[in-house]
Amino acid sequence: MALPTAVAFLATGVAHPVQQVVAITVIWVLVGLAASRYAPWTWDEGAPVGPVVRDWLVLLGALAVLRAASGFGDTPTAVLALCPALAVTVVCRKAIHRRVLAVRRRARGLRRVLVIGEPGAVDAVVGQLAERTDHGYVVVGACVLGEGDVLSGVPVSARLGVDTPTALDEDAVPVAEAAEALGADIVFVATDRHMCGDRLRRLSWALHDRGRRLMALPGIVEVARRRVRITSAAGLTLLDISAPTRRGLPTLLKAATDRAGSLLLLMVLAPLFAVVALAVRMSSPGPVIYRQARVGRNGTPFPMWKFRTMVVDADRRKGDLAAANEHDGHMFKLRRDPRVTSVGRFLRRYSLDELPQLANVLLGHMSLVGPRPPLPEEVARYDEVEMRRLSVKPGLTGLWQVSGRSDLSWHETVSLDLRYVDNWSWTWDMTVMARTVRAVLDGRGAY
């Protein structure tokens, strides 16, 4: 914050630049402290732009109050000088977050966790944490309620009774000893009918008195933190979970971004369209554009356009290759599909065959970001959970495209799509589009 602001002030020749930079920097640090931006757990939330922008606006408000109260500073000039500082802050946070993720992927910088719960709940927690590496926790042991078997392989350090203990330390002593022996930093409690209310409250007393942190797991999954609000009633702690965004200003902003972005990209990429069309025409006989029926929002069919990457009778030959399908779900994928032309293989690797879908976005059939557009025969085999993928418009790109594409299992594909459907936001769309550039250049999973 200090360096770009100082450069801007010196370049504009304002009065007292050093004093203003010092004041801005001090206020910025205080705003960050008040909002807990420097706490270690903030990196578990990623590096969202929204909180940084909100803090920046609070900084501007504080500077305006300071000027009104004392006449110190130049607010209009400060606004212009702080714009580069905002950009630098966002870039730095993104870079640090990528560094944090890289360290965690090497199993470093993790917090050691002791899990308390019934055997099935312990297995569920361990499995959920093991699926991804974008968090800072590693399970080192468990204290299990009851006598059931733990199938996840995590060491069982103690067994707790299912009945509410009569003595205050009946739970606390074995849990504290297990945490001490394993060097656990945090205790996760999977709450259920046996571990709740006063029993959980007493356990929290004991752990906090011994310097251990406790986190209660309410059992909900794949809900973005911004959708959760903590409230209370009659001594009960309540999690107020807001509904997924389906209307209002965010959806209008998304629609405007889709139309404006697709129109701009169509104009900018027009020369590339011509080159690709010529390559497709010269590589094999048949039309340049391949038209295929896909299913959009709420099950509405629409024609989707792509540059042709296969021979003209590819659809007829699909049945002959069904037994060779390498995907474990409803999609049909072959790494070495004999129907794909040599030019088509190149286009698929760098996703150039999907450029005509910008016209689908412009016409409102698709969005720039969303789940993968499915085929009608795939949708016919969907269950109720998978049908939820159709709650939003399919996207030209999405979490599936930037997370491995065809290398993902069907379960991983559905999980990514449902996470997006329930938690999408405009800023998240911008992040996915930025990641798309890297995914396209990498070409992993594209075939």
SULBEL-V365114 format. One record per pair of residues at least 12 apart in sequence whose C-alpha atoms are under 10 Angstrom apart, sorted by sequence separation. I is the first residue (numbers start at 1). J is the second residue. D is the distance in Angstrom with one decimal. If there is no record, write none. Layout:
BEGIN
i = <I	I>
j = <J	J>
d = <D	D>
END
This chain:
BEGIN
i = <5	6	9	63	64	126	141	142	143	144	147	159	160	175	204	227	228	229	276	277	291	292	293	321	322	325	400	401	5	126	141	142	143	144	145	146	147	158	227	228	229	290	291	292	321	324	400	403	6	7	37	61	64	125	126	140	141	142	143	144	145	146	147	160	189	200	227	228	290	291	292	318	399	400	5	6	37	60	63	126	139	140	141	142	143	144	145	146	147	159	160	189	226	227	228	289	290	291	374	400	2	5	6	35	60	63	126	139	140	141	142	143	144	145	146	158	159	200	225	226	227	289	290	291	321	373	374	399	400	4	5	122	140	141	142	143	144	145	146	157	158	187	224	227	289	290	291	321	372	373	399	400	2	3	37	60	144	145	157	223	224	227	288	289	290	321	371	372	398	399	2	5	32	60	122	123	158	223	288	289	290	318	370	371	398	399	1	2	5	32	35	59	122	157	158	187	196	218	223	224	287	288	289	290	370	371	373	374	399	400	2	34	122	157	186	218	220	223	287	288	317	318	371	372	373	399	2	3	57	60	122	156	157	286	290	317	370	371	372	373	398	1	2	32	56	59	113	119	121	122	314	369	370	371	372	373	394	1	2	31	32	111	112	113	114	115	118	119	120	121	157	284	286	287	314	315	369	370	371	372	373	1	31	110	111	112	113	114	115	116	117	118	119	126	127	157	186	187	188	189	190	191	192	284	286	287	314	367	368	369	370	371	372	386	389	2	56	107	110	111	112	113	114	115	116	117	118	119	123	126	185	186	187	188	189	190	191	192	283	284	285	286	313	314	366	367	368	369	370	371	372	388	389	1	28	31	32	56	105	106	109	110	111	112	113	114	115	116	117	118	119	123	124	125	126	155	176	185	186	187	188	189	190	191	192	280	281	284	285	286	310	311	312	366	367	368	369	370	371	372	387	389	390	391	1	28	31	105	108	109	110	111	112	113	114	115	116	117	118	119	120	122	123	124	126	143	171	175	179	184	185	186	187	188	189	190	191	280	283	284	310	311	312	365	366	367	368	369	370	371	372	386	389	390	392	393	30	56	104	105	107	108	109	110	111	112	113	114	115	116	117	118	119	120	121	122	123	171	184	185	186	187	188	189	190	280	310	311	364	365	366	367	368	369	370	371	372	385	386	388	389	392	403	28	29	56	103	104	105	107	108	118	119	120	122	123	163	164	172	173	176	180	277	280	309	310	311	365	366	367	368	369	370	371	385	388	389	391	392	399	402	27	28	31	55	102	104	105	107	118	119	120	123	143	144	162	163	164	168	171	172	175	176	276	277	309	310	367	370	386	387	389	390	391	398	401	402	27	28	101	102	104	118	119	120	122	143	162	163	164	170	171	172	175	180	276	308	309	310	361	369	386	389	392	397	402	403	27	53	56	101	103	104	119	142	161	162	166	169	170	172	173	179	308	309	310	311	361	372	385	388	389	398	399	402	403	25	28	52	53	100	101	104	164	165	168	169	172	173	176	273	309	310	361	388	398	399	401	402	405	24	27	52	100	101	143	164	167	168	171	172	176	308	309	310	360	361	397	398	401	402	404	24	27	53	98	100	142	143	163	164	176	308	309	360	397	399	402	403	49	52	53	97	119	141	142	168	169	307	309	358	396	398	399	402	407	408	24	49	52	141	168	172	309	357	358	397	398	401	402	404	405	406	407	24	51	115	140	197	308	309	357	397	401	404	405	406	407	23	49	50	114	116	141	142	307	308	356	402	404	405	406	407	49	52	114	115	118	141	307	355	372	402	403	404	405	406	48	49	114	115	116	117	118	140	141	354	371	372	401	402	403	404	405	20	23	47	114	116	117	140	141	309	331	354	371	401	402	47	49	116	118	140	143	307	309	330	331	401	47	48	49	117	139	142	307	308	330	371	372	401	47	48	138	141	142	143	306	307	308	331	332	351	371	46	47	139	142	306	307	330	331	370	371	46	47	137	139	146	305	306	307	330	371	23	24	47	48	137	139	145	305	306	307	329	330	371	23	43	46	47	145	304	305	306	307	330	351	370	371	46	47	305	306	330	369	370	20	21	45	46	304	305	306	329	330	19	20	43	44	304	305	306	19	20	24	43	46	303	304	305	370	46	304	305	369	16	17	44	304	15	16	17	21	43	44	284	303	304	369	15	16	20	24	43	283	284	302	14	15	116	283	284	369	370	14	115	283	284	369	114	280	282	283	304	368	369	114	280	281	303	304	368	370	14	125	280	290	302	369	14	114	115	125	279	280	289	301	302	368	369	12	114	125	279	300	368	113	122	124	290	112	122	276	280	289	369	9	114	121	122	276	279	297	8	9	12	113	114	115	121	296	297	304	8	11	112	113	114	120	121	295	296	9	10	112	113	114	115	116	117	118	121	276	294	295	302	335	8	9	111	112	113	114	115	116	117	118	334	335	5	8	9	111	112	113	114	115	116	117	118	280	301	333	5	7	8	111	112	113	114	115	116	117	118	301	332	333	5	6	8	110	111	112	113	114	115	116	117	296	299	301	331	5	6	8	118	276	277	296	297	300	4	5	7	8	117	118	276	295	296	299	4	5	117	294	295	296	331	4	5	6	116	273	276	294	295	296	327	331	2	4	5	272	273	293	294	295	296	299	326	327	328	329	330	1	3	4	5	293	294	295	326	327	328	329	1	3	4	273	293	294	295	327	328	329	1	2	4	272	273	292	293	294	295	327	328	1	4	294	295	329	1	3	4	294	329	1	269	1	350	1	46	299	351	352	45	46	266	298	350	351	44	45	265	266	298	299	300	350	351	43	44	266	297	298	299	349	350	43	44	125	266	297	298	299	348	349	350	351	43	44	128	262	265	266	296	297	298	299	300	349	350	41	125	264	265	296	297	298	299	349	350	41	124	262	263	295	296	297	298	348	349	351	40	121	262	263	266	296	297	349	350	351	261	262	296	297	346	348	349	350	121	262	263	295	296	348	349	115	259	262	263	295	296	347	348	113	114	115	116	117	258	259	261	262	294	346	347	113	115	116	259	260	261	262	345	346	113	115	259	260	345	258	259	344	258	259	258	259	262	255	256	258	261	262	255	261	340	258	259	255	258	259	257	258	335	337	255	257	258	335	336	255	335	254	255	334	254	333	254	258	246	246	257	254	253	254	257	253	254	257	250	251	246	250	251	254	244	245	246	250	244	245	250	244	245	246	45	243	244	245	45	243	244	245	45	244	222	222	224	227	222	223	224	227	222	223	226	221	222	224	225	223	224	222	223	224	222	131	50	49	48	49	48	49	48>
j = <17	18	21	75	76	138	153	154	155	156	159	171	172	187	216	239	240	241	288	289	303	304	305	333	334	337	412	413	18	139	154	155	156	157	158	159	160	171	240	241	242	303	304	305	334	337	413	416	20	21	51	75	78	139	140	154	155	156	157	158	159	160	161	174	203	214	241	242	304	305	306	332	413	414	20	21	52	75	78	141	154	155	156	157	158	159	160	161	162	174	175	204	241	242	243	304	305	306	389	415	18	21	22	51	76	79	142	155	156	157	158	159	160	161	162	174	175	216	241	242	243	305	306	307	337	389	390	415	416	21	22	139	157	158	159	160	161	162	163	174	175	204	241	244	306	307	308	338	389	390	416	417	20	21	55	78	162	163	175	241	242	245	306	307	308	339	389	390	416	417	21	24	51	79	141	142	177	242	307	308	309	337	389	390	417	418	21	22	25	52	55	79	142	177	178	207	216	238	243	244	307	308	309	310	390	391	393	394	419	420	23	55	143	178	207	239	241	244	308	309	338	339	392	393	394	420	24	25	79	82	144	178	179	308	312	339	392	393	394	395	420	24	25	55	79	82	136	142	144	145	337	392	393	394	395	396	417	25	26	55	56	135	136	137	138	139	142	143	144	145	181	308	310	311	338	339	393	394	395	396	397	26	56	135	136	137	138	139	140	141	142	143	144	151	152	182	211	212	213	214	215	216	217	309	311	312	339	392	393	394	395	396	397	411	414	28	82	133	136	137	138	139	140	141	142	143	144	145	149	152	211	212	213	214	215	216	217	218	309	310	311	312	339	340	392	393	394	395	396	397	398	414	415	28	55	58	59	83	132	133	136	137	138	139	140	141	142	143	144	145	146	150	151	152	153	182	203	212	213	214	215	216	217	218	219	307	308	311	312	313	337	338	339	393	394	395	396	397	398	399	414	416	417	418	29	56	59	133	136	137	138	139	140	141	142	143	144	145	146	147	148	150	151	152	154	171	199	203	207	212	213	214	215	216	217	218	219	308	311	312	338	339	340	393	394	395	396	397	398	399	400	414	417	418	420	421	59	85	133	134	136	137	138	139	140	141	142	143	144	145	146	147	148	149	150	151	152	200	213	214	215	216	217	218	219	309	339	340	393	394	395	396	397	398	399	400	401	414	415	417	418	421	432	58	59	86	133	134	135	137	138	148	149	150	152	153	193	194	202	203	206	210	307	310	339	340	341	395	396	397	398	399	400	401	415	418	419	421	422	429	432	58	59	62	86	133	135	136	138	149	150	151	154	174	175	193	194	195	199	202	203	206	207	307	308	340	341	398	401	417	418	420	421	422	429	432	433	59	60	133	134	136	150	151	152	154	175	194	195	196	202	203	204	207	212	308	340	341	342	393	401	418	421	424	429	434	435	60	86	89	134	136	137	152	175	194	195	199	202	203	205	206	212	341	342	343	344	394	405	418	421	422	431	432	435	436	59	62	86	87	134	135	138	198	199	202	203	206	207	210	307	343	344	395	422	432	433	435	436	439	59	62	87	135	136	178	199	202	203	206	207	211	343	344	345	395	396	432	433	436	437	439	60	63	89	134	136	178	179	199	200	212	344	345	396	433	435	438	439	86	89	90	134	156	178	179	205	206	344	346	395	433	435	436	439	444	445	62	87	90	179	206	210	347	395	396	435	436	439	440	442	443	444	445	63	90	154	179	236	347	348	396	436	440	443	444	445	446	63	89	90	154	156	181	182	347	348	396	442	444	445	446	447	90	93	155	156	159	182	348	396	413	443	444	445	446	447	90	91	156	157	158	159	160	182	183	396	413	414	443	444	445	446	447	63	66	90	157	159	160	183	184	352	374	397	414	444	445	91	93	160	162	184	187	351	353	374	375	445	92	93	94	162	184	187	352	353	375	416	417	446	93	94	184	187	188	189	352	353	354	377	378	397	417	93	94	186	189	353	354	377	378	417	418	94	95	185	187	194	353	354	355	378	419	72	73	96	97	186	188	194	354	355	356	378	379	420	73	93	96	97	195	354	355	356	357	380	401	420	421	97	98	356	357	381	420	421	72	73	97	98	356	357	358	381	382	72	73	96	97	357	358	359	73	74	78	97	100	357	358	359	424	101	359	360	424	72	73	100	360	72	73	74	78	100	101	341	360	361	426	73	74	78	82	101	341	342	360	73	74	175	342	343	428	429	74	175	343	344	429	175	341	343	344	365	429	430	176	342	343	365	366	430	432	77	188	343	353	365	432	78	178	179	189	343	344	353	365	366	432	433	77	179	190	344	365	433	179	188	190	356	179	189	343	347	356	436	77	182	189	190	344	347	365	77	78	81	182	183	184	190	365	366	373	78	81	182	183	184	190	191	365	366	80	81	183	184	185	186	187	188	189	192	347	365	366	373	406	80	81	183	184	185	186	187	188	189	190	406	407	78	81	82	184	185	186	187	188	189	190	191	353	374	406	79	81	82	185	186	187	188	189	190	191	192	375	406	407	80	81	83	185	186	187	188	189	190	191	192	371	374	376	406	81	82	84	194	352	353	372	373	376	81	82	84	85	194	195	353	372	373	376	82	83	195	372	373	374	409	83	84	85	195	352	355	373	374	375	406	410	82	84	85	352	353	373	374	375	376	379	406	407	408	409	410	82	84	85	86	374	375	376	407	408	409	410	83	85	86	355	375	376	377	409	410	411	84	85	87	355	356	375	376	377	378	410	411	85	88	378	379	413	86	88	89	379	414	87	355	88	437	89	134	387	439	440	134	135	355	387	439	440	134	135	355	356	388	389	390	440	441	134	135	357	388	389	390	440	441	135	136	217	358	389	390	391	440	441	442	443	136	137	221	355	358	359	389	390	391	392	393	442	443	135	219	358	359	390	391	392	393	443	444	136	219	357	358	390	391	392	393	443	444	446	136	217	358	359	362	392	393	445	446	447	358	359	393	394	443	445	446	447	219	360	361	393	394	446	447	214	358	361	362	394	395	446	447	213	214	215	216	217	358	359	361	362	394	446	447	214	216	217	360	361	362	363	446	447	215	217	361	362	447	361	362	447	362	363	363	364	367	361	362	364	367	368	362	368	447	366	367	364	367	368	367	368	445	447	366	368	369	446	447	367	447	367	368	447	368	447	369	395	391	392	426	425	425	426	429	426	427	430	424	425	421	425	426	429	420	421	422	426	421	422	427	422	423	424	224	422	423	424	225	423	424	425	226	425	415	416	419	422	418	419	420	423	419	420	423	419	420	422	423	422	423	422	423	424	423	412	427	427	427	428	428	431	431>
d = <9.1	7.3	8.3	6.7	9.3	8.5	9.4	6.8	8.9	6.8	7.3	9.4	10.0	8.8	9.7	9.7	5.6	6.5	8.9	8.1	6.3	5.3	8.9	9.9	9.7	9.6	8.6	9.6	9.9	6.7	5.6	6.2	5.9	8.1	8.8	6.5	8.6	9.8	8.0	4.7	8.0	9.9	5.7	6.5	8.9	9.5	6.1	8.7	8.6	9.8	8.8	9.4	9.6	8.9	9.7	6.8	4.9	4.8	5.7	6.5	5.9	6.2	8.5	8.2	9.8	10.0	5.5	6.5	8.3	4.8	8.2	8.9	8.5	8.8	9.1	6.0	9.1	7.8	8.4	9.8	7.4	7.1	5.8	5.8	4.7	5.0	4.7	5.6	9.2	8.2	8.8	9.9	9.0	5.1	9.7	10.0	5.8	6.6	9.4	9.5	9.6	6.6	9.3	9.0	9.7	9.5	9.8	9.3	9.3	6.2	7.1	5.6	5.9	5.7	5.6	6.3	9.2	8.9	9.2	8.7	7.5	6.5	5.2	8.7	8.7	9.3	9.0	9.8	6.4	9.6	10.0	9.8	9.6	9.1	8.8	6.8	8.5	5.7	9.2	8.3	7.2	9.5	9.4	8.0	5.7	5.8	8.6	9.3	8.8	8.8	6.1	7.1	9.7	8.5	9.5	8.1	9.4	9.2	8.3	8.2	9.8	9.6	8.6	4.6	4.9	9.9	6.7	9.7	8.9	6.9	6.0	8.6	9.8	7.1	9.7	9.8	9.1	9.4	5.9	5.4	8.3	9.8	9.2	8.1	8.1	10.0	8.6	7.4	9.1	9.1	8.2	9.9	7.3	8.9	7.1	8.4	9.5	10.0	10.0	9.8	8.8	5.6	9.1	9.1	9.8	9.7	8.2	8.2	8.9	9.8	9.6	9.9	8.8	5.8	9.5	8.7	9.9	9.4	7.2	8.8	9.8	8.7	7.9	9.2	4.9	7.3	7.5	9.5	9.7	8.7	7.6	9.2	8.8	8.4	9.1	8.0	7.2	7.4	5.6	6.8	8.3	8.0	5.7	7.2	9.9	9.5	10.0	9.2	9.3	9.6	10.0	10.0	6.3	4.8	6.0	8.3	9.8	6.4	9.4	6.5	9.7	9.5	8.8	6.5	8.8	7.1	9.7	9.2	9.6	9.8	9.0	9.7	9.4	9.8	9.2	9.2	8.4	4.7	5.4	7.5	9.8	9.9	8.8	8.3	6.0	6.1	5.8	6.0	8.3	8.9	7.9	8.6	6.1	10.0	7.3	8.8	9.7	7.2	8.7	7.3	8.8	6.5	9.4	9.4	7.5	8.0	5.8	8.8	9.2	7.3	3.7	8.3	7.4	9.9	7.6	9.4	8.4	8.7	4.7	4.8	5.2	4.6	6.0	6.5	5.7	6.8	5.5	7.0	9.7	6.9	9.1	6.1	6.2	6.0	6.2	6.2	6.1	8.4	9.6	8.7	7.8	5.8	8.4	8.3	9.1	5.9	8.3	4.3	7.0	7.5	7.1	9.5	9.6	7.8	7.8	7.5	9.9	9.2	9.3	9.2	7.0	5.2	6.2	6.0	5.8	5.1	4.6	4.8	5.3	4.7	7.8	6.4	9.9	9.5	9.2	10.0	9.6	6.4	4.8	4.8	4.9	4.8	4.9	6.1	8.9	7.5	9.1	7.2	7.5	9.5	9.1	9.1	8.8	5.4	6.1	5.1	5.8	6.3	5.8	8.8	9.8	9.7	9.5	9.4	9.4	7.9	7.2	5.8	8.8	8.8	6.3	8.5	6.1	7.1	5.3	6.2	5.8	5.5	6.7	8.2	8.4	7.3	6.5	8.5	7.9	9.6	8.5	8.7	9.5	8.3	6.8	5.8	6.2	5.9	5.9	6.8	7.6	6.9	9.9	8.7	8.6	5.7	10.0	7.2	5.3	4.6	5.0	5.0	5.0	7.3	7.1	6.7	6.2	9.6	9.4	9.4	9.5	9.3	6.6	7.8	9.0	10.0	9.9	9.7	9.6	8.9	8.6	7.4	8.1	7.4	8.9	8.8	5.8	8.5	9.3	9.0	5.3	9.4	9.4	9.1	7.3	8.4	6.8	8.8	7.2	7.5	5.2	6.5	8.7	8.0	5.5	6.4	6.2	5.0	7.6	7.1	8.0	8.7	9.2	8.9	6.0	6.6	10.0	8.8	9.7	7.0	9.9	7.3	9.3	9.4	9.9	7.7	6.1	7.2	8.0	8.5	9.9	7.2	8.1	9.5	8.1	9.8	7.3	9.7	8.4	4.2	6.6	9.2	7.1	8.4	8.1	8.3	8.9	8.9	9.9	7.1	9.5	6.9	9.5	9.5	7.2	9.5	6.2	9.5	9.7	9.2	7.5	9.6	8.4	9.4	5.1	8.3	8.4	8.2	10.0	9.1	6.7	8.1	8.8	8.6	5.7	9.3	6.8	7.9	9.0	5.7	5.4	9.7	9.8	9.1	9.7	8.9	8.5	9.2	8.1	9.1	8.8	6.7	9.7	7.4	9.0	6.6	8.8	7.9	9.3	8.7	6.7	5.7	9.0	9.5	10.0	6.6	8.6	8.3	9.5	10.0	9.1	5.9	8.9	9.5	9.8	8.1	6.6	9.8	9.4	9.6	9.3	9.8	7.5	9.8	6.0	9.7	8.9	9.2	8.9	8.8	8.0	9.6	8.4	9.2	8.8	8.3	8.3	9.0	8.3	9.0	9.3	9.4	9.6	8.6	7.8	9.5	10.0	6.8	6.3	9.4	9.6	9.5	7.8	9.6	8.8	7.8	10.0	8.9	7.6	6.8	8.1	5.7	9.3	7.7	9.2	7.0	6.4	8.2	9.3	6.3	9.6	9.3	5.6	9.3	7.7	7.7	9.7	9.4	8.6	7.8	6.5	10.0	8.2	8.9	7.0	9.9	9.5	3.8	8.7	9.7	7.8	7.7	7.8	7.3	8.8	8.1	9.1	8.4	9.7	9.8	9.0	8.3	9.5	9.7	9.8	8.3	7.0	6.9	8.9	7.2	9.3	8.1	7.9	9.9	7.8	8.8	9.9	9.8	8.0	9.2	9.6	7.5	8.4	8.9	9.9	9.6	9.4	9.0	5.4	7.8	8.0	9.2	9.9	7.0	8.4	8.5	9.7	7.2	9.1	7.4	9.7	8.0	7.3	8.2	10.0	9.3	8.5	4.9	7.6	10.0	9.5	9.2	8.8	9.2	7.5	6.6	7.0	8.6	8.9	7.4	4.8	8.1	8.7	9.5	9.8	9.8	9.8	9.9	10.0	8.4	10.0	9.7	9.8	6.1	5.0	6.3	9.4	6.5	9.2	9.8	9.4	9.8	7.2	9.6	8.4	9.0	9.8	9.0	5.2	6.4	7.2	8.5	9.5	9.6	9.9	9.4	9.8	9.4	6.7	9.9	7.5	9.0	9.8	9.9	9.1	8.8	8.1	9.0	9.6	9.7	8.1	9.1	9.5	8.9	8.5	8.4	9.9	8.3	9.5	8.9	9.4	9.5	9.5	9.0	8.9	8.8	7.2	9.8	10.0	7.0	9.4	8.5	8.5	9.6	8.7	9.0	9.8	8.6	9.2	7.8	7.0	9.4	8.3	7.9	8.7	6.0	8.3	9.5	9.8	9.2	9.4	8.8	4.6	9.5	9.3	9.2	9.9	5.3	9.1	5.7	9.7	9.8	5.5	6.7	8.5	6.7	7.7	8.4	8.3	9.0	9.7	9.6	9.7	9.1	5.2	7.6	5.5	9.9	9.8	9.8	8.6	10.0	9.1	9.3	8.1	7.6	6.8	6.8	9.1	8.4	7.6	9.2	9.4	9.9	6.2	8.6	9.5	8.5	5.3	9.3	9.6	9.7	7.3	7.8	6.5	9.0	5.6	6.4	7.3	9.4	7.8	8.1	9.7	9.6	8.9	8.4	5.6	9.7	9.9	8.2	9.4	6.2	9.1	9.2	6.5	8.9	10.0	8.7	8.6	9.0	6.7	9.5	9.8	9.9	8.0	8.8	9.2	8.9	7.4	9.5	9.3	8.8	9.5	6.6	9.9	8.0	10.0	9.4	7.7	9.5	7.5	8.2	9.9	9.6	8.1	9.8	8.7	9.2	9.1	7.5	9.2	8.8	9.0	8.5	8.4	7.6	8.9	9.3	8.4	8.0	9.6	6.4	9.8	6.0	8.6	9.1	9.3	8.7	8.3	8.2	8.6	9.9	9.7	9.9	8.4	9.0	9.7	9.5	8.0	9.0	6.7	9.5	6.7	7.3	9.6	8.0	9.7	9.8	7.1	7.6	9.1	8.9	9.2	9.7	7.3	8.3	6.5	8.1	9.3	9.1	8.0	8.4	9.5	9.6	9.5	9.3	9.1	9.2	9.4	8.1	9.9	7.9	8.1	9.4	7.4	10.0	9.9	8.2	9.0	8.0	8.9	8.9	9.1	9.7	6.4	6.8	8.4	8.8	8.8	9.6	8.2	8.7	6.0	10.0	8.8	9.4	7.2	9.3	9.9	7.0	5.3	8.0	8.7	7.3	8.6	9.8	9.0	8.3	9.8	10.0	9.9	8.9	8.1	6.5	9.7	4.7	6.2	6.4	5.9	6.1	6.1	7.7	9.1	9.6	8.1	5.1	9.6	7.6	5.3	5.0	4.8	4.7	4.7	5.0	9.0	9.8	9.8	7.2	9.8	8.3	8.2	6.1	6.5	5.7	6.1	5.9	6.1	6.9	8.2	9.1	9.6	9.6	9.1	8.1	9.6	9.7	7.3	8.7	6.7	8.5	7.4	8.5	7.8	9.7	9.9	7.9	9.1	5.3	9.5	8.3	8.7	7.9	9.7	9.6	9.2	10.0	7.6	5.9	9.8	9.3	8.7	9.1	8.4	9.9	6.6	9.0	7.7	8.6	7.5	10.0	6.3	7.8	10.0	9.0	7.4	9.6	8.9	8.9	9.8	6.2	5.7	9.4	7.8	8.0	9.4	6.3	6.1	9.1	9.7	9.7	5.7	6.1	9.8	8.4	9.5	8.5	9.3	7.2	7.4	7.8	9.9	5.4	9.6	9.0	4.8	6.0	9.8	8.6	6.3	4.8	10.0	7.9	9.2	7.8	6.8	6.1	9.6	7.0	6.0	7.8	8.8	7.8	9.6	9.4	8.2	8.5	7.3	9.4	9.3	7.5	8.7	5.1	7.8	9.7	7.7	9.2	7.5	9.7	9.8	9.4	9.7	9.6	8.8	7.6	9.7	6.9	8.4	8.6	9.4	8.9	9.3	9.1	8.5	8.7	8.6	6.3	7.5	8.6	9.2	8.5	8.8	9.8	9.0	5.1	9.1	9.5	5.7	9.9	9.7	9.0	6.3	7.5	6.3	8.4	6.8	9.0	6.8	8.5	5.3	8.5	9.5	8.5	7.9	8.0	8.5	9.7	9.1	9.9	7.6	7.8	9.5	4.9	5.7	9.9	9.7	8.5	5.7	9.6	9.3	9.7	9.9	6.5	5.7	7.4	9.7	5.1	9.2	8.5	9.7	9.0	7.7	8.0	8.8	5.1	8.3	8.4	7.7	7.5	9.7	9.9	5.3	8.1	9.3	7.8	4.6	8.2	7.5	9.4	8.8	7.2	5.8	6.9	9.8	9.8	5.0	9.6	8.9	8.9	8.8	9.3	6.0	6.0	6.2	9.9	9.1	6.3	6.5	8.3	9.4	9.5	5.9	9.8	9.6	9.6	9.5	9.8	9.1	9.5	9.0	5.7	9.5	9.7	9.4	9.7	9.9	9.9	9.9	9.7	8.5	9.5	9.0	9.2	9.9	9.9	6.7	8.0	7.0	6.4	5.0	9.4	6.9	7.9	9.7	7.8	9.0	9.4	10.0	8.3	10.0	7.5	9.6	8.0	9.1	8.5	8.5	8.3	5.8	8.8	9.0	5.6	8.9	8.1	9.9	8.2	8.5	8.6	7.7	7.7	5.7	8.2	9.3	7.2	8.8	7.7	9.2	9.9	8.9	8.2	9.0	8.5	9.9	6.3	9.9	7.4	9.8	9.8	9.7	8.7	9.6	7.2	8.3	8.5	9.8	8.8	9.5	6.6	7.6	7.6	9.9	5.1	7.6	9.6	9.0	8.0	6.1	7.3	7.8	9.1	7.7	7.8	9.9	9.5	8.8	9.5	8.7	9.6	8.4	7.6	9.8	7.9	5.9	9.9	8.8	9.4	9.2	8.3	9.2	7.3	5.8	8.0	6.6	8.9	8.1	9.6	7.6	7.2	7.8	9.3	8.2	9.5	9.0>
END
